[in-house]
Amino acid sequence: MYAYAGVLEALIERQQTGKGKGIKVSLFDAVADWMNVPLLYFEGTGKTPQRVGLAHPSICPYGAFATKDGALVLISIQNEREWASFCASFLQDAAITLSPGFESNNARVANRPTVDARVGETFAALTRDEAAARLRKANTAYGFVNDLAALGHHPALRRTPVEIPGGRAEIVAPPVIRSGEAWPLGPVPAIGQHSEKIRAEFARQA
């Protein structure tokens, strides 16, 4: 992902300046970039962030909550405006934003067990569809935590056929969609099908 972005940036720069660029990217650097926030938190506080699963160490409420029909819904509250809307439309308790421990993100993070319990109570009383309707009304960012069975039937999932030895499989389509073009995939080779061709290629390079 980072190499791809770097190549595109270099191509744009070359178009503007006429000069090319060398690009190098390592797996370590890529993964380390994902750790920016916890690293800065540690270096700023001296405390190691605790593992919080799908929650967020510095935002509350943020995480997965179970509905009464067993669905898991992941929500993200990014600011006080979103929190107020969430309380009014989803929790149906606008006044809770004034309660001690609920009045700011810092207070909610410090009071996370109580806040999460209050949010969880509302989710537990709703079905998946009822929760989604309220979240849309509140304009709250949300998504369902799907298992593999749900992924396989997700309405946004695109599949593409690929020939395999002895038949055909329907695999997940490549993420990039190019206008006006199909993305044909070649057949999956059988074990050893190209062995001689590969050996011959390496022999020519030796």
Secondary structure, DSSP 8 states (H G I E B T S, - for coil): -HHHHHHHHHHHHHHHHS--------HHHHHHHHTHHHHHHHHHHS------TTSBTTBSSEEEEE-TTS-EEEEE--SHHHHHHIIIIIIS-GGGGGSTTTSSHHHHHHTHHHHHHHHHHHHHTS-HHHHHHHHHHHT-EEEE---HHHHHT-TT--EEEEEETTEEEEEE--S---TT----------TTTTHHHHHHHHHHH-
